[in-house]
Each structure stands twice: as structure tokens, then as C-alpha cells.
């Protein structure tokens, strides 16, 4: 199974230099309560509860994409001088937990929760673009947004099929 991602390359993080401000900005999408790790866990949980195997596989492929985003963000954070800790909020000592992950088990509710999660992720990434001054980091965020939009479209399609 492959991750559900756009068939475009991700901008390279190879030449990123220390920039703690940018690292902290993108850390909101990493392991916070509504970050990529939460999304990964939610998609995996929901895939287990879908009886339609094809629909479950779509959620699993989105989970793989979210894992890829987690890795990309962690690599960027390290290069930017920010330790990619699993915390609820950047720079906090409150460790990550699953309290905000949807526990829905009804197919339509699960998909609605997933759609809302993607819309929230896109909104949060776009907010990052307004405050990021590092153009290399902004390009990476823009590329991740393309994947999130693809996920949103796929989830809407699944919801239509559930109706």
C-alpha cells in the first residue's frame, strides 16, 4: 500500500539552516493534539471500524501520508534547531496524548470527523504561511497542503458513497 499523496516532489529540507522561529511555527503541525501524529492515529482507528475494505484502505493510505508528513516536519524541525518532541503544545512539557482523536465508529460520523480534521489542518497550515518568513520552510508547508487537499477530496468521495 502506498501513501495517498500528490505526484509532485516535496521541496528539499537539505539546505535548511538554524531558524528556531520557523521550527516552532511548524511544530504545531507535528505532534500537538491536532497535528500529523493525531491524524495518523485517527485514520488507523477509523480504518479498523470500516466494513468496506476499499474504504478502509483509503484511510490507511491517508494515514501513511500523514506519517510521511510527520517525518518531513521532524526532519525540518531538527535542521531548524527545534527538538521534535511529542508534546501537546510547542515548547510545553505536556506530553502528547490521544484525547482529541475521534472515537467515532459509525461510518458517516467517522468520515465527517476526518473531513473536519483535514479542513482544520489546511486552515492551520495556511495560517503558518502567513507568519513564516523562511521561504524554504513555506514551500514545504505548501507542498503538504496539496496532500491535505487530496485527502479532503478523497474523504468527500467516500462520504458520498456511504450515503
C-alpha positions in Angstrom: 0.0 0.0 0.0 1.2 3.5 -0.9 0.5 6.8 0.8 -2.1 8.9 -0.7 0.0 11.9 -1.9 0.2 14.2 -4.9 2.6 13.0 -7.5 4.8 16.0 -7.0 8.2 16.1 -5.3 8.5 17.6 -1.8 10.9 20.6 -1.6 14.2 19.6 -0.1 15.0 20.3 3.5 18.7 19.6 3.0 19.8 23.3 2.9 17.7 24.5 5.9 19.7 26.4 8.4 19.0 27.0 12.1 15.8 29.1 12.4 14.1 28.3 15.7 11.2 30.6 15.0 10.3 28.7 11.8 10.8 25.4 13.6 8.4 26.4 16.4 5.8 27.6 13.9 5.8 24.2 12.0 5.9 22.3 15.3 2.2 23.0 15.7 1.5 20.5 12.9 3.8 17.9 14.3 2.7 16.1 17.5 0.3 18.5 19.0 -3.3 17.5 19.8 -4.4 18.3 16.2 -1.1 17.5 14.4 0.0 14.9 12.0 0.5 12.2 14.6 -3.0 12.6 15.8 -4.3 12.4 12.3 -2.3 9.2 11.6 -3.8 7.5 14.7 -7.3 8.7 13.9 -7.2 7.3 10.3 -5.8 4.0 11.5 -8.5 3.7 14.2 -11.3 4.6 11.7 -9.9 2.2 9.1 -10.4 -0.7 11.6 -14.1 0.2 12.0 -15.0 0.4 8.3 -16.5 -2.8 7.0 -15.9 -1.7 3.4 -12.4 -2.9 2.7 -11.7 -0.4 -0.1 -12.8 2.5 2.0 -10.6 1.2 4.9 -7.7 1.0 2.5 -8.2 4.7 1.5 -8.0 5.7 5.2 -4.9 3.6 5.7 -3.2 5.2 2.6 -4.1 8.6 4.1 -2.5 7.5 7.4 0.7 6.6 5.6 0.7 10.1 4.0 0.3 11.7 7.4 3.2 9.6 8.7 5.3 10.9 5.8 4.3 14.5 6.8 5.3 13.7 10.4 8.8 12.6 9.3 9.2 15.6 7.0 8.2 18.0 9.7 10.5 16.3 12.3 13.5 16.5 9.8 12.8 20.2 9.2 12.4 20.9 12.9 15.8 19.3 13.6 17.5 21.3 10.9 15.9 24.4 12.1 17.1 23.8 15.7 13.9 22.5 17.3 13.8 19.2 19.0 10.7 17.3 17.7 9.3 16.2 21.0 5.9 14.6 21.3 4.2 17.3 23.3 0.6 18.7 23.2 1.7 22.3 22.5 5.1 23.5 21.2 7.6 24.3 23.9 5.5 22.7 26.6 6.2 19.8 28.9 2.7 18.4 28.5 3.3 15.2 26.6 1.2 14.1 23.6 -2.0 12.2 24.3 -4.9 10.9 22.2 -7.6 12.9 23.9 -8.6 14.8 20.7 -8.7 11.8 18.4 -12.2 10.9 17.2 -13.6 7.8 18.7 -16.5 7.6 16.3 -17.4 4.2 15.0 -20.3 5.0 12.7 -19.0 5.2 9.1 -20.6 8.6 8.2 -19.6 10.2 11.5 -16.0 8.9 11.2 -15.8 10.3 7.7 -17.3 13.6 8.8 -14.7 13.8 11.6 -11.9 13.0 9.2 -13.2 15.7 6.7 -13.3 18.2 9.6 -9.7 17.2 10.6 -8.4 17.8 7.0 -10.2 21.2 6.8 -8.7 22.2 10.1 -5.2 21.0 9.0 -5.4 23.0 5.8 -6.5 26.1 7.7 -3.7 25.7 10.3 -1.1 25.2 7.5 -2.3 28.3 5.7 -2.0 30.3 9.0 1.6 29.1 9.2 2.2 30.5 5.7 1.2 34.0 6.9 3.8 34.1 9.6 6.6 32.1 8.1 9.4 34.3 6.7 11.6 31.3 5.7 10.7 30.7 2.1 12.2 27.2 2.1 10.0 26.1 5.0 7.0 27.8 3.5 7.5 25.8 0.3 7.5 22.5 2.3 4.3 23.6 4.0 2.7 24.5 0.7 3.5 21.0 -0.6 2.0 19.3 2.4 -1.2 21.4 1.9 -1.5 19.8 -1.6 -1.6 16.4 0.0 -4.2 17.5 2.6 -6.4 18.8 -0.1 -6.1 15.5 -1.9 -7.1 13.7 1.3 -10.1 16.1 1.7 -11.3 15.3 -1.8 -10.9 11.5 -1.2 -12.8 11.7 2.0 -15.7 13.6 0.5 -15.9 11.0 -2.3 -16.0 8.2 0.3 -18.8 10.1 2.2 -20.8 10.4 -1.0 -20.5 6.6 -1.5 -21.6 6.0 2.1 -24.9 7.9 1.6 
